[in-house]
Amino acid sequence: MADLAALAADTNLSSNQPNTAPGCMSEPNDSDCVGIMNALGLAFNGAAAQQQTFFNVE
């Protein structure tokens, strides 16, 4: 199951980093993507990959 709440849990969807595309567009230095990439378990912006929280099995 994909958990959309877990995907956005650590992301403020009502704000946008200045001088970047709206939301997370996976630009390397876009801080709007940090929480989303962490939830997907992907390395991003110098941070190592971690265990994903977006998918789970029930």
HELIX and SHEET records of a PDB file:
HELIX    1   1 LEU A    4  ALA A    8  1                                   5    
HELIX    2   2 SER A   31  CYS A   33  5                                   3    
HELIX    3   3 VAL A   34  LEU A   40  1                                   7    
END                                                                             
